[in-house]
Amino acid sequence: MDTFGKIYIALSIAVLIGLLFLFSFISRRAPKGTLLAVGVGLWILGQALSGVPVREVRGISGLCTLSGFIGGLLGIFDLVRKQKEPATAQPPPLLPQDEKKP
């Protein structure tokens, strides 16, 4: 493997780690189902790019497919984990009625 290939693999690993942090951020901040949609979108993008016979594009395709698969799995776990919680908030108590004094 040439030097450019080694740099490209190292860069791909760094991007994948960064995407894992992004998935964590999306899971905490976005509504449920968003992470699953992002994962499916990345996977579809990776599949669409897989037919191009250029080494760099095939690397990006593999990276998108892998990160989409991971994002999809994490999105499914996120959907299961974030079950709708029952509403436990009670309305504030009513103020006592003023009693009329005779």
Secondary structure, DSSP 8 states (H G I E B T S, - for coil): --HHHHHHHHHHHHHHHHHHHHHHHHHHHS-TTHHHHHHHHHHHHHHHHTT---HHHHHHHHHHHHHHHHHHHHHHHHHHHS--------------------
